[in-house]
Amino acid sequence: AFLNCESLEDITIPDEVVEIATHTFDGCKSLRNINFGTGVKDVYDKAFYGCESLEVLDIPSNVIFLGNNCFEGAESLKEVYVRGDRVLEIGYMAFAAAKSELKIYVPADLMDDYKKNIFWSTYVNNLYPLAD
């Protein structure tokens, strides 16, 4: 829908949307802010591929899955805040090309679960406890 829309800077996903399809925001190089609606559960493969201006990402508790290479190419991404009461399921290389200083904040009481989860193994050194 927004493939290669280079002028898009902010997006608010309506509450009625339950999934973000593959490549929906692929190539949106100017995208800086994503507000996920309360209905979004699944974000599929490469949905935000190449969103190189994205610096901070707040993933609400209603999102339960991020697909393969979902945020690949988001090379400016510095901080990710993962909300929720269970480990967020992610696909292969969800944050590929992110800088080594990327900080991924997860609920403190789930830190051990994230560190043991095979899908999060690539990012184990990027995990930090989320302050309440």
TORTIRO-966576 format. One record per atom (N, C-alpha, C, O, CB): residue number from 1; residue in three letters; atom name; x, z, y. Coordinates in pm, whole numbers, always signed. Atoms other than C-alpha are relative to their C-alpha. Glycine has a CB too. Layout:
(NUM,'ala','CA',(X,Z,Y)),
...
//
This chain:
(1,'ala','N',(+81,+0,-120)),
(1,'ala','CA',(+0,+0,+0)),
(1,'ala','C',(+85,+0,+126)),
(1,'ala','O',(+52,-67,+224)),
(1,'ala','CB',(-92,+119,+0)),
(2,'phe','N',(-86,-9,-118)),
(2,'phe','CA',(+281,+84,+242)),
(2,'phe','C',(+140,-53,-29)),
(2,'phe','O',(+234,-22,+43)),
(2,'phe','CB',(+7,+144,+49)),
(3,'leu','N',(-128,+52,+42)),
(3,'leu','CA',(+563,-101,+67)),
(3,'leu','C',(+76,-63,+116)),
(3,'leu','O',(+25,-153,+184)),
(3,'leu','CB',(-20,-103,-111)),
(4,'asn','N',(-89,+50,-105)),
(4,'asn','CA',(+850,-165,+311)),
(4,'asn','C',(-57,+8,+141)),
(4,'asn','O',(-21,-73,+226)),
(4,'asn','CB',(+35,-141,-29)),
(5,'cys','N',(+54,-22,-134)),
(5,'cys','CA',(+653,-39,+610)),
(5,'cys','C',(+104,+80,+79)),
(5,'cys','O',(+101,+203,+78)),
(5,'cys','CB',(-141,+75,-5)),
(6,'glu','N',(-114,-65,-65)),
(6,'glu','CA',(+959,+37,+819)),
(6,'glu','C',(-37,+76,+126)),
(6,'glu','O',(+46,+153,+176)),
(6,'glu','CB',(+103,-102,+33)),
(7,'ser','N',(+38,-73,-121)),
(7,'ser','CA',(+764,+169,+1120)),
(7,'ser','C',(-72,+132,-29)),
(7,'ser','O',(-94,+211,+63)),
(7,'ser','CB',(-88,-88,+86)),
(8,'leu','N',(+72,-122,+37)),
(8,'leu','CA',(+583,+446,+930)),
(8,'leu','C',(+93,+121,+8)),
(8,'leu','O',(+196,+126,-59)),
(8,'leu','CB',(-58,-12,-143)),
(9,'glu','N',(-83,-119,-18)),
(9,'glu','CA',(+723,+785,+1039)),
(9,'glu','C',(-62,+125,-59)),
(9,'glu','O',(+9,+213,-108)),
(9,'glu','CB',(+27,+22,+147)),
(10,'asp','N',(+72,-118,+51)),
(10,'asp','CA',(+458,+1038,+933)),
(10,'asp','C',(-118,-47,-84)),
(10,'asp','O',(-184,-146,-52)),
(10,'asp','CB',(-48,+91,+116)),
(11,'ile','N',(+117,+31,+82)),
(11,'ile','CA',(+196,+1035,+660)),
(11,'ile','C',(-65,+129,-46)),
(11,'ile','O',(+2,+222,-91)),
(11,'ile','CB',(+39,-89,-122)),
(12,'thr','N',(+79,-109,+56)),
(12,'thr','CA',(-78,+1278,+570)),
(12,'thr','C',(-86,-60,-110)),
(12,'thr','O',(-170,-145,-85)),
(12,'thr','CB',(-88,+71,+109)),
(13,'ile','N',(+75,+50,+114)),
(13,'ile','CA',(-216,+1214,+225)),
(13,'ile','C',(-135,+72,+0)),
(13,'ile','O',(-139,+195,-4)),
(13,'ile','CB',(+78,+22,-136)),
(14,'pro','N',(+133,-65,-1)),
(14,'pro','CA',(-594,+1277,+230)),
(14,'pro','C',(-24,+87,-124)),
(14,'pro','O',(+28,+59,-232)),
(14,'pro','CB',(-109,-107,+10)),
(15,'asp','N',(+31,-93,+109)),
(15,'asp','CA',(-728,+1560,+15)),
(15,'asp','C',(-66,-68,-119)),
(15,'asp','O',(-56,-19,-231)),
(15,'asp','CB',(-89,+111,+51)),
(16,'glu','N',(+70,+72,+107)),
(16,'glu','CA',(-931,+1309,-189)),
(16,'glu','C',(+95,-74,-94)),
(16,'glu','O',(+56,-110,-205)),
(16,'glu','CB',(-98,-98,+59)),
(17,'val','N',(-98,+73,+81)),
(17,'val','CA',(-614,+1140,-322)),
(17,'val','C',(+59,+95,-105)),
(17,'val','O',(+108,+202,-71)),
(17,'val','CB',(+112,-60,+90)),
(18,'val','N',(-53,-84,+108)),
(18,'val','CA',(-508,+1277,-663)),
(18,'val','C',(+134,-48,-54)),
(18,'val','O',(+206,+29,-118)),
(18,'val','CB',(-100,+6,-112)),
(19,'glu','N',(-129,+51,+46)),
(19,'glu','CA',(-210,+1053,-737)),
(19,'glu','C',(+55,-101,+100)),
(19,'glu','O',(-19,-172,+168)),
(19,'glu','CB',(-13,-63,-139)),
(20,'ile','N',(-68,+98,-84)),
(20,'ile','CA',(+44,+851,-548)),
(20,'ile','C',(+70,-95,-96)),
(20,'ile','O',(+159,-55,-172)),
(20,'ile','CB',(+103,+68,+101)),
(21,'ala','N',(-44,+99,+98)),
(21,'ala','CA',(+117,+533,-740)),
(21,'ala','C',(+146,-42,+19)),
(21,'ala','O',(+206,-19,+124)),
(21,'ala','CB',(-89,-121,+7)),
(22,'thr','N',(-136,+54,-1)),
(22,'thr','CA',(+452,+376,-823)),
(22,'thr','C',(+20,-93,+120)),
(22,'thr','O',(-63,-179,+147)),
(22,'thr','CB',(+29,-75,-132)),
(23,'his','N',(-43,+83,-113)),
(23,'his','CA',(+625,+219,-520)),
(23,'his','C',(-91,+5,+123)),
(23,'his','O',(-76,-79,+212)),
(23,'his','CB',(+11,-141,-45)),
(24,'thr','N',(+94,-4,-112)),
(24,'thr','CA',(+347,+322,-276)),
(24,'thr','C',(+70,+2,+135)),
(24,'thr','O',(+32,-72,+226)),
(24,'thr','CB',(-90,+121,-12)),
(25,'phe','N',(-71,-12,-127)),
(25,'phe','CA',(+590,+419,+1)),
(25,'phe','C',(+144,-49,-11)),
(25,'phe','O',(+230,-13,+70)),
(25,'phe','CB',(-2,+145,+49)),
(26,'asp','N',(-132,+58,+23)),
(26,'asp','CA',(+893,+232,-133)),
(26,'asp','C',(+46,-76,+124)),
(26,'asp','O',(-27,-160,+177)),
(26,'asp','CB',(-2,-93,-124)),
(27,'gly','N',(-58,+74,-112)),
(27,'gly','CA',(+1118,+112,+149)),
(27,'gly','C',(-47,+43,+137)),
(27,'gly','O',(-20,-25,+235)),
(27,'gly','CB',(-29,-142,-17)),
(28,'cys','N',(+45,-52,-130)),
(28,'cys','CA',(+956,+318,+425)),
(28,'cys','C',(+117,+76,+62)),
(28,'cys','O',(+120,+199,+61)),
(28,'cys','CB',(-127,+93,-14)),
(29,'lys','N',(-128,-54,-46)),
(29,'lys','CA',(+1295,+374,+586)),
(29,'lys','C',(-12,+98,+115)),
(29,'lys','O',(+78,+180,+134)),
(29,'lys','CB',(+89,-112,+40)),
(30,'ser','N',(+15,-89,-116)),
(30,'ser','CA',(+1162,+556,+893)),
(30,'ser','C',(-83,+124,-31)),
(30,'ser','O',(-100,+211,+55)),
(30,'ser','CB',(-63,-75,+114)),
(31,'leu','N',(+87,-112,+36)),
(31,'leu','CA',(+939,+801,+705)),
(31,'leu','C',(+77,+131,+7)),
(31,'leu','O',(+176,+150,-64)),
(31,'leu','CB',(-59,-20,-141)),
(32,'arg','N',(-68,-128,-22)),
(32,'arg','CA',(+1037,+1151,+820)),
(32,'arg','C',(-83,+119,-48)),
(32,'arg','O',(-28,+225,-77)),
(32,'arg','CB',(+31,+16,+147)),
(33,'asn','N',(+87,-113,+31)),
(33,'asn','CA',(+735,+1366,+732)),
(33,'asn','C',(-112,-40,-94)),
(33,'asn','O',(-183,-138,-69)),
(33,'asn','CB',(-58,+59,+128)),
(34,'ile','N',(+107,+24,+97)),
(34,'ile','CA',(+501,+1377,+431)),
(34,'ile','C',(-81,+129,-11)),
(34,'ile','O',(-26,+235,-40)),
(34,'ile','CB',(+57,-44,-141)),
(35,'asn','N',(+92,-113,+20)),
(35,'asn','CA',(+199,+1609,+425)),
(35,'asn','C',(-90,-35,-118)),
(35,'asn','O',(-177,-122,-108)),
(35,'asn','CB',(-86,+30,+130)),
(36,'phe','N',(+79,+26,+120)),
(36,'phe','CA',(+52,+1617,+76)),
(36,'phe','C',(-136,+67,+14)),
(36,'phe','O',(-144,+184,+51)),
(36,'phe','CB',(+73,+50,-126)),
(37,'gly','N',(+134,-57,+0)),
(37,'gly','CA',(-324,+1668,+60)),
(37,'gly','C',(-19,+94,-118)),
(37,'gly','O',(+62,+97,-211)),
(37,'gly','CB',(-105,-111,-5)),
(38,'thr','N',(+26,-102,+102)),
(38,'thr','CA',(-474,+1941,-155)),
(38,'thr','C',(-39,-59,-135)),
(38,'thr','O',(-40,+13,-235)),
(38,'thr','CB',(-108,+93,+47)),
(39,'gly','N',(+40,+62,+126)),
(39,'gly','CA',(-586,+1692,-421)),
(39,'gly','C',(+115,-62,-78)),
(39,'gly','O',(+101,-88,-198)),
(39,'gly','CB',(-102,-104,+26)),
(40,'val','N',(-111,+70,+66)),
(40,'val','CA',(-247,+1534,-499)),
(40,'val','C',(+57,+85,-113)),
(40,'val','O',(+98,+199,-93)),
(40,'val','CB',(+111,-33,+102)),
(41,'lys','N',(-57,-66,+117)),
(41,'lys','CA',(-130,+1626,-848)),
(41,'lys','C',(+124,-74,-51)),
(41,'lys','O',(+223,-12,-88)),
(41,'lys','CB',(-105,+10,-112)),
(42,'asp','N',(-107,+81,+58)),
(42,'asp','CA',(+94,+1339,-958)),
(42,'asp','C',(+56,-98,+102)),
(42,'asp','O',(-18,-166,+173)),
(42,'asp','CB',(-51,-75,-123)),
(43,'val','N',(-71,+96,-85)),
(43,'val','CA',(+354,+1139,-766)),
(43,'val','C',(+86,-83,-95)),
(43,'val','O',(+181,-32,-154)),
(43,'val','CB',(+88,+73,+112)),
(44,'tyr','N',(-61,+82,+104)),
(44,'tyr','CA',(+467,+848,-981)),
(44,'tyr','C',(+133,-63,+39)),
(44,'tyr','O',(+179,-52,+153)),
(44,'tyr','CB',(-95,-107,-40)),
(45,'asp','N',(-134,+57,-11)),
(45,'asp','CA',(+795,+661,-1029)),
(45,'asp','C',(+20,-77,+131)),
(45,'asp','O',(-61,-160,+170)),
(45,'asp','CB',(+27,-92,-117)),
(46,'lys','N',(-45,+70,-120)),
(46,'lys','CA',(+971,+546,-714)),
(46,'lys','C',(-104,-4,+112)),
(46,'lys','O',(-101,-94,+196)),
(46,'lys','CB',(+40,-139,-36)),
(47,'ala','N',(+105,-1,-102)),
(47,'ala','CA',(+671,+639,-498)),
(47,'ala','C',(+57,+7,+141)),
(47,'ala','O',(+1,-52,+234)),
(47,'ala','CB',(-94,+117,-23)),
(48,'phe','N',(-64,-14,-131)),
(48,'phe','CA',(+903,+732,-210)),
(48,'phe','C',(+144,-51,-4)),
(48,'phe','O',(+231,+1,+65)),
(48,'phe','CB',(-4,+147,+47)),
(49,'tyr','N',(-132,+60,+17)),
(49,'tyr','CA',(+1202,+521,-313)),
(49,'tyr','C',(+48,-58,+133)),
(49,'tyr','O',(-25,-131,+200)),
(49,'tyr','CB',(-3,-109,-109)),
(50,'gly','N',(-58,+59,-120)),
(50,'gly','CA',(+1431,+437,-22)),
(50,'gly','C',(-49,+59,+131)),
(50,'gly','O',(-31,-3,+237)),
(50,'gly','CB',(-26,-144,+0)),
(51,'cys','N',(+45,-65,-124)),
(51,'cys','CA',(+1276,+677,+229)),
(51,'cys','C',(+118,+76,+58)),
(51,'cys','O',(+125,+199,+50)),
(51,'cys','CB',(-123,+98,-27)),
(52,'glu','N',(-130,-54,-39)),
(52,'glu','CA',(+1615,+733,+385)),
(52,'glu','C',(-2,+92,+121)),
(52,'glu','O',(+99,+157,+148)),
(52,'glu','CB',(+91,-112,+27)),
(53,'ser','N',(+7,-89,-117)),
(53,'ser','CA',(+1498,+922,+698)),
(53,'ser','C',(-60,+136,-32)),
(53,'ser','O',(-61,+225,+53)),
(53,'ser','CB',(-81,-66,+109)),
(54,'leu','N',(+62,-126,+40)),
(54,'leu','CA',(+1326,+1200,+505)),
(54,'leu','C',(+105,+109,-11)),
(54,'leu','O',(+201,+95,-88)),
(54,'leu','CB',(-76,-17,-134)),
(55,'glu','N',(-98,-109,+0)),
(55,'glu','CA',(+1514,+1526,+570)),
(55,'glu','C',(-50,+126,-69)),
(55,'glu','O',(+28,+195,-136)),
(55,'glu','CB',(+40,+33,+141)),
(56,'val','N',(+59,-120,+58)),
(56,'val','CA',(+1277,+1803,+459)),
(56,'val','C',(-126,-39,-75)),
(56,'val','O',(-206,-119,-27)),
(56,'val','CB',(-31,+107,+109)),
(57,'leu','N',(+115,+31,+83)),
(57,'leu','CA',(+1020,+1789,+183)),
(57,'leu','C',(-63,+130,-47)),
(57,'leu','O',(+5,+216,-104)),
(57,'leu','CB',(+41,-88,-121)),
(58,'asp','N',(+73,-119,+43)),
(58,'asp','CA',(+754,+2053,+118)),
(58,'asp','C',(-102,-45,-104)),
(58,'asp','O',(-197,-116,-73)),
(58,'asp','CB',(-71,+72,+122)),
(59,'ile','N',(+87,+41,+110)),
(59,'ile','CA',(+587,+2011,-221)),
(59,'ile','C',(-96,+115,-30)),
(59,'ile','O',(-54,+219,-82)),
(59,'ile','CB',(+84,-39,-128)),
(60,'pro','N',(+96,-110,+21)),
(60,'pro','CA',(+267,+2218,-240)),
(60,'pro','C',(-29,+26,-147)),
(60,'pro','O',(+5,-54,-234)),
(60,'pro','CB',(-130,-31,+73)),
(61,'ser','N',(+26,-43,+138)),
(61,'ser','CA',(+149,+2399,-551)),
(61,'ser','C',(-92,-94,-77)),
(61,'ser','O',(-89,-96,-200)),
(61,'ser','CB',(-60,+138,+0)),
(62,'asn','N',(+91,+91,+70)),
(62,'asn','CA',(-116,+2136,-628)),
(62,'asn','C',(+74,-117,-64)),
(62,'asn','O',(+22,-179,-156)),
(62,'asn','CB',(-105,-52,+96)),
(63,'val','N',(-79,+108,+60)),
(63,'val','CA',(+158,+1879,-704)),
(63,'val','C',(+67,+56,-126)),
(63,'val','O',(+140,+155,-120)),
(63,'val','CB',(+108,-58,+101)),
(64,'ile','N',(-54,-51,+127)),
(64,'ile','CA',(+253,+1921,-1071)),
(64,'ile','C',(+100,-96,-65)),
(64,'ile','O',(+164,-60,-164)),
(64,'ile','CB',(-114,+29,-97)),
(65,'phe','N',(-89,+99,+62)),
(65,'phe','CA',(+455,+1603,-1144)),
(65,'phe','C',(+59,-93,+104)),
(65,'phe','O',(-11,-145,+191)),
(65,'phe','CB',(-74,-80,-106)),
(66,'leu','N',(-72,+101,-78)),
(66,'leu','CA',(+719,+1390,-972)),
(66,'leu','C',(+63,-96,-100)),
(66,'leu','O',(+136,-53,-190)),
(66,'leu','CB',(+109,+65,+95)),
(67,'gly','N',(-47,+100,+96)),
(67,'gly','CA',(+803,+1067,-1155)),
(67,'gly','C',(+147,-35,+13)),
(67,'gly','O',(+218,+17,+99)),
(67,'gly','CB',(-79,-122,+14)),
(68,'asn','N',(-138,+49,+2)),
(68,'asn','CA',(+1132,+895,-1232)),
(68,'asn','C',(+38,-58,+136)),
(68,'asn','O',(-37,-135,+195)),
(68,'asn','CB',(+19,-105,-110)),
(69,'asn','N',(-55,+55,-124)),
(69,'asn','CA',(+1343,+819,-924)),
(69,'asn','C',(-96,+9,+118)),
(69,'asn','O',(-90,-73,+209)),
(69,'asn','CB',(+38,-144,-22)),
(70,'cys','N',(+106,-16,-99)),
(70,'cys','CA',(+1055,+941,-710)),
(70,'cys','C',(+51,-4,+144)),
(70,'cys','O',(-6,-70,+230)),
(70,'cys','CB',(-73,+129,-25)),
(71,'phe','N',(-58,-6,-134)),
(71,'phe','CA',(+1273,+1016,-407)),
(71,'phe','C',(+141,-59,+2)),
(71,'phe','O',(+223,-21,+86)),
(71,'phe','CB',(+3,+144,+50)),
(72,'glu','N',(-132,+64,+1)),
(72,'glu','CA',(+1573,+801,-497)),
(72,'glu','C',(+23,-72,+132)),
(72,'glu','O',(-67,-137,+185)),
(72,'glu','CB',(+13,-99,-120)),
(73,'gly','N',(-34,+67,-126)),
(73,'gly','CA',(+1750,+676,-188)),
(73,'gly','C',(-37,+80,+123)),
(73,'gly','O',(-16,+34,+235)),
(73,'gly','CB',(-67,-132,+5)),
(74,'ala','N',(+30,-88,-114)),
(74,'ala','CA',(+1628,+963,+29)),
(74,'ala','C',(+129,+71,+35)),
(74,'ala','O',(+142,+192,+18)),
(74,'ala','CB',(-116,+103,-34)),
(75,'glu','N',(-136,-49,-19)),
(75,'glu','CA',(+1989,+1006,+132)),
(75,'glu','C',(+15,+102,+112)),
(75,'glu','O',(+119,+169,+120)),
(75,'glu','CB',(+90,-114,+27)),
(76,'ser','N',(-6,-100,-107)),
(76,'ser','CA',(+1911,+1222,+437)),
(76,'ser','C',(-65,+132,-41)),
(76,'ser','O',(-62,+229,+34)),
(76,'ser','CB',(-69,-53,+126)),
(77,'leu','N',(+72,-118,+46)),
(77,'leu','CA',(+1717,+1475,+230)),
(77,'leu','C',(+94,+120,-9)),
(77,'leu','O',(+194,+118,-81)),
(77,'leu','CB',(-66,-27,-136)),
(78,'lys','N',(-84,-119,-5)),
(78,'lys','CA',(+1860,+1821,+300)),
(78,'lys','C',(-65,+120,-67)),
(78,'lys','O',(+3,+202,-127)),
(78,'lys','CB',(+31,+35,+144)),
(79,'glu','N',(+71,-116,+55)),
(79,'glu','CA',(+1590,+2065,+188)),
(79,'glu','C',(-129,-44,-66)),
(79,'glu','O',(-204,-127,-14)),
(79,'glu','CB',(-28,+102,+111)),
(80,'val','N',(+125,+21,+73)),
(80,'val','CA',(+1311,+2059,-68)),
(80,'val','C',(-57,+138,-30)),
(80,'val','O',(+12,+225,-82)),
(80,'val','CB',(+22,-84,-133)),
(81,'tyr','N',(+69,-125,+27)),
(81,'tyr','CA',(+1059,+2342,-91)),
(81,'tyr','C',(-106,-26,-106)),
(81,'tyr','O',(-200,-103,-84)),
(81,'tyr','CB',(-65,+59,+131)),
(82,'val','N',(+92,+18,+111)),
(82,'val','CA',(+877,+2362,-424)),
(82,'val','C',(-87,+124,-9)),
(82,'val','O',(-37,+234,-33)),
(82,'val','CB',(+76,-27,-134)),
(83,'arg','N',(+95,-112,+6)),
(83,'arg','CA',(+565,+2580,-421)),
(83,'arg','C',(-65,+1,-139)),
(83,'arg','O',(-51,-95,-214)),
(83,'arg','CB',(-110,-12,+113)),
(84,'gly','N',(+75,-2,+126)),
(84,'gly','CA',(+358,+2688,-719)),
(84,'gly','C',(+39,+114,-90)),
(84,'gly','O',(+136,+186,-66)),
(84,'gly','CB',(+20,-128,-73)),
(85,'asp','N',(-20,-111,+92)),
(85,'asp','CA',(+337,+2929,-1006)),
(85,'asp','C',(+49,-45,-137)),
(85,'asp','O',(+44,+30,-234)),
(85,'asp','CB',(-128,+78,-15)),
(86,'arg','N',(-58,+51,+124)),
(86,'arg','CA',(+493,+2708,-1274)),
(86,'arg','C',(+109,-101,+37)),
(86,'arg','O',(+116,-147,+151)),
(86,'arg','CB',(-110,-67,-92)),
(87,'val','N',(-108,+95,-23)),
(87,'val','CA',(+793,+2480,-1309)),
(87,'val','C',(-59,-138,+28)),
(87,'val','O',(-139,-189,-50)),
(87,'val','CB',(+98,-5,-121)),
(88,'leu','N',(+43,+136,-35)),
(88,'leu','CA',(+732,+2147,-1135)),
(88,'leu','C',(+62,-98,-97)),
(88,'leu','O',(+184,-98,-116)),
(88,'leu','CB',(+39,-35,+147)),
(89,'glu','N',(-49,+99,+95)),
(89,'glu','CA',(+761,+1868,-1389)),
(89,'glu','C',(+55,-120,+77)),
(89,'glu','O',(-12,-176,+163)),
(89,'glu','CB',(-114,-45,-98)),
(90,'ile','N',(-59,+116,-67)),
(90,'ile','CA',(+998,+1594,-1278)),
(90,'ile','C',(+54,-97,-103)),
(90,'ile','O',(+88,-61,-216)),
(90,'ile','CB',(+113,+44,+97)),
(91,'gly','N',(-56,+105,+85)),
(91,'gly','CA',(+1114,+1267,-1424)),
(91,'gly','C',(+149,-15,+25)),
(91,'gly','O',(+209,+60,+101)),
(91,'gly','CB',(-72,-132,+25)),
(92,'tyr','N',(-142,+30,-6)),
(92,'tyr','CA',(+1461,+1124,-1458)),
(92,'tyr','C',(+42,-31,+144)),
(92,'tyr','O',(-19,-113,+211)),
(92,'tyr','CB',(+33,-118,-91)),
(93,'met','N',(-64,+26,-130)),
(93,'met','CA',(+1672,+1134,-1139)),
(93,'met','C',(-100,-3,+117)),
(93,'met','O',(-95,-92,+202)),
(93,'met','CB',(+74,-132,-6)),
(94,'ala','N',(+103,-6,-104)),
(94,'ala','CA',(+1380,+1232,-916)),
(94,'ala','C',(+59,-1,+140)),
(94,'ala','O',(+0,-57,+232)),
(94,'ala','CB',(-85,+123,-18)),
(95,'phe','N',(-65,-6,-131)),
(95,'phe','CA',(+1620,+1299,-628)),
(95,'phe','C',(+134,-73,-1)),
(95,'phe','O',(+229,-28,+63)),
(95,'phe','CB',(+20,+146,+43)),
(96,'ala','N',(-124,+76,+11)),
(96,'ala','CA',(+1886,+1040,-712)),
(96,'ala','C',(+50,-41,+139)),
(96,'ala','O',(-29,-76,+227)),
(96,'ala','CB',(-20,-124,-89)),
(97,'ala','N',(-70,+37,-124)),
(97,'ala','CA',(+2136,+965,-433)),
(97,'ala','C',(-9,+108,+107)),
(97,'ala','O',(+41,+88,+218)),
(97,'ala','CB',(-56,-128,+55)),
(98,'ala','N',(+1,-111,-96)),
(98,'ala','CA',(+2065,+1296,-261)),
(98,'ala','C',(+142,+55,+10)),
(98,'ala','O',(+218,+51,-87)),
(98,'ala','CB',(-102,+112,-41)),
(99,'lys','N',(-133,-56,-22)),
(99,'lys','CA',(+2373,+1458,-116)),
(99,'lys','C',(+19,+129,-81)),
(99,'lys','O',(-78,+196,-115)),
(99,'lys','CB',(+22,+28,+151)),
(100,'ser','N',(-29,-118,+80)),
(100,'ser','CA',(+2545,+1737,-307)),
(100,'ser','C',(-43,+129,+70)),
(100,'ser','O',(-67,+230,+3)),
(100,'ser','CB',(+147,+6,-32)),
(101,'glu','N',(+42,-120,-72)),
(101,'glu','CA',(+2450,+1984,-33)),
(101,'glu','C',(-152,+17,+7)),
(101,'glu','O',(-201,+107,+75)),
(101,'glu','CB',(+55,-4,+140)),
(102,'leu','N',(+145,-14,+6)),
(102,'leu','CA',(+2079,+1930,-102)),
(102,'leu','C',(-37,+138,-51)),
(102,'leu','O',(+18,+184,-152)),
(102,'leu','CB',(-63,-109,-90)),
(103,'lys','N',(+48,-131,+42)),
(103,'lys','CA',(+1903,+2266,-127)),
(103,'lys','C',(-145,-14,-45)),
(103,'lys','O',(-231,-60,+31)),
(103,'lys','CB',(+13,+106,+113)),
(104,'ile','N',(+134,+4,+56)),
(104,'ile','CA',(+1600,+2288,-351)),
(104,'ile','C',(-46,+144,-19)),
(104,'ile','O',(+8,+216,-103)),
(104,'ile','CB',(-4,-81,-136)),
(105,'tyr','N',(+51,-137,+5)),
(105,'tyr','CA',(+1405,+2609,-298)),
(105,'tyr','C',(-119,+6,-95)),
(105,'tyr','O',(-217,-66,-77)),
(105,'tyr','CB',(-41,+50,+141)),
(106,'val','N',(+107,-18,+99)),
(106,'val','CA',(+1189,+2720,-592)),
(106,'val','C',(-41,+147,+0)),
(106,'val','O',(+35,+233,+44)),
(106,'val','CB',(+47,-45,-143)),
(107,'pro','N',(+43,-140,+4)),
(107,'pro','CA',(+984,+3037,-644)),
(107,'pro','C',(+104,+88,-70)),
(107,'pro','O',(+150,+56,-180)),
(107,'pro','CB',(-137,+12,-70)),
(108,'ala','N',(-105,-89,+52)),
(108,'ala','CA',(+1228,+3325,-701)),
(108,'ala','C',(-27,+46,-143)),
(108,'ala','O',(+65,+56,-224)),
(108,'ala','CB',(+14,+121,+90)),
(109,'asp','N',(+33,-50,+135)),
(109,'asp','CA',(+1042,+3449,-1009)),
(109,'asp','C',(+9,-109,-107)),
(109,'asp','O',(-1,-79,-226)),
(109,'asp','CB',(-139,+59,+0)),
(110,'leu','N',(-13,+111,+95)),
(110,'leu','CA',(+1083,+3104,-1171)),
(110,'leu','C',(+142,-59,-5)),
(110,'leu','O',(+165,-158,-74)),
(110,'leu','CB',(-98,-109,+36)),
(111,'met','N',(-137,+53,-6)),
(111,'met','CA',(+1455,+3052,-1097)),
(111,'met','C',(+59,-22,-139)),
(111,'met','O',(+114,-129,-167)),
(111,'met','CB',(+89,+94,+79)),
(112,'asp','N',(-56,+14,+135)),
(112,'asp','CA',(+1560,+3115,-1458)),
(112,'asp','C',(-67,-112,-77)),
(112,'asp','O',(-1,-186,-150)),
(112,'asp','CB',(-13,+130,-77)),
(113,'asp','N',(+73,+108,+69)),
(113,'asp','CA',(+1289,+2881,-1589)),
(113,'asp','C',(+46,-137,+49)),
(113,'asp','O',(+61,-230,-30)),
(113,'asp','CB',(-151,+16,+22)),
(114,'tyr','N',(-49,+127,-55)),
(114,'tyr','CA',(+1405,+2604,-1354)),
(114,'tyr','C',(+140,-31,-54)),
(114,'tyr','O',(+169,-144,-94)),
(114,'tyr','CB',(+1,+4,+155)),
(115,'lys','N',(-137,+21,+45)),
(115,'lys','CA',(+1768,+2653,-1454)),
(115,'lys','C',(+9,-36,-148)),
(115,'lys','O',(+102,-106,-189)),
(115,'lys','CB',(+82,+125,+27)),
(116,'lys','N',(+2,+29,+144)),
(116,'lys','CA',(+1681,+2633,-1826)),
(116,'lys','C',(-69,-132,-32)),
(116,'lys','O',(-53,-185,-142)),
(116,'lys','CB',(-68,+113,-75)),
(117,'asn','N',(+79,+120,+23)),
(117,'asn','CA',(+1457,+2328,-1789)),
(117,'asn','C',(+89,-124,-1)),
(117,'asn','O',(+161,-150,+95)),
(117,'asn','CB',(-110,-14,+106)),
(118,'ile','N',(-86,+117,+17)),
(118,'ile','CA',(+1627,+2011,-1914)),
(118,'ile','C',(-17,-103,+113)),
(118,'ile','O',(+79,-168,+152)),
(118,'ile','CB',(-29,-66,-133)),
(119,'phe','N',(+25,+99,-104)),
(119,'phe','CA',(+1464,+1795,-1646)),
(119,'phe','C',(+59,+41,+135)),
(119,'phe','O',(+79,-43,+222)),
(119,'phe','CB',(-150,-23,+14)),
(120,'trp','N',(-61,-51,-123)),
(120,'trp','CA',(+1610,+2015,-1371)),
(120,'trp','C',(+150,+18,-13)),
(120,'trp','O',(+215,+59,+83)),
(120,'trp','CB',(-64,+132,+39)),
(121,'ser','N',(-142,-25,+25)),
(121,'ser','CA',(+1959,+2028,-1527)),
(121,'ser','C',(+91,-73,+99)),
(121,'ser','O',(+198,-22,+132)),
(121,'ser','CB',(+35,-41,-141)),
(122,'thr','N',(-79,+76,-96)),
(122,'thr','CA',(+2090,+1763,-1287)),
(122,'thr','C',(+14,+74,+133)),
(122,'thr','O',(+112,+56,+205)),
(122,'thr','CB',(-62,-137,+24)),
(123,'tyr','N',(+7,-66,-130)),
(123,'tyr','CA',(+1999,+1986,-992)),
(123,'tyr','C',(+22,+151,-7)),
(123,'tyr','O',(-7,+222,+89)),
(123,'tyr','CB',(-132,-28,+65)),
(124,'val','N',(-14,-145,+18)),
(124,'val','CA',(+2086,+2331,-1130)),
(124,'val','C',(+87,+63,+110)),
(124,'val','O',(+61,+177,+149)),
(124,'val','CB',(+62,+30,-138)),
(125,'asn','N',(-86,-53,-106)),
(125,'asn','CA',(+2358,+2377,-864)),
(125,'asn','C',(-62,-11,+138)),
(125,'asn','O',(-7,+39,+236)),
(125,'asn','CB',(+132,-71,-1)),
(126,'asn','N',(+69,+16,-129)),
(126,'asn','CA',(+2112,+2285,-589)),
(126,'asn','C',(-117,+95,+16)),
(126,'asn','O',(-184,+95,+119)),
(126,'asn','CB',(-49,-142,+15)),
(127,'leu','N',(+117,-89,+0)),
(127,'leu','CA',(+1853,+2551,-675)),
(127,'leu','C',(+28,+131,+73)),
(127,'leu','O',(+132,+195,+55)),
(127,'leu','CB',(-44,+29,-142)),
(128,'tyr','N',(-5,-125,-76)),
(128,'tyr','CA',(+1788,+2846,-443)),
(128,'tyr','C',(-136,+66,-6)),
(128,'tyr','O',(-238,-1,-16)),
(128,'tyr','CB',(+43,-26,+148)),
(129,'pro','N',(+130,-70,+3)),
(129,'pro','CA',(+1521,+3116,-446)),
(129,'pro','C',(-78,-20,+129)),
(129,'pro','O',(-23,-11,+239)),
(129,'pro','CB',(+20,+151,-25)),
(130,'leu','N',(+91,+18,-113)),
(130,'leu','CA',(+1226,+3051,-219)),
(130,'leu','C',(-45,+137,+50)),
(130,'leu','O',(-98,+218,-27)),
(130,'leu','CB',(-122,-88,-40)),
(131,'ala','N',(+43,-127,-57)),
(131,'ala','CA',(+1159,+3340,+14)),
(131,'ala','C',(-152,+3,+11)),
(131,'ala','O',(-214,-99,+43)),
(131,'ala','CB',(+65,+24,+139)),
(132,'asp','N',(+146,-12,-8)),
(132,'asp','CA',(+802,+3470,+7)),
(132,'asp','C',(-50,-10,+141)),
(132,'asp','O',(-170,-2,+164)),
(132,'asp','CB',(-45,+129,-61)),
//
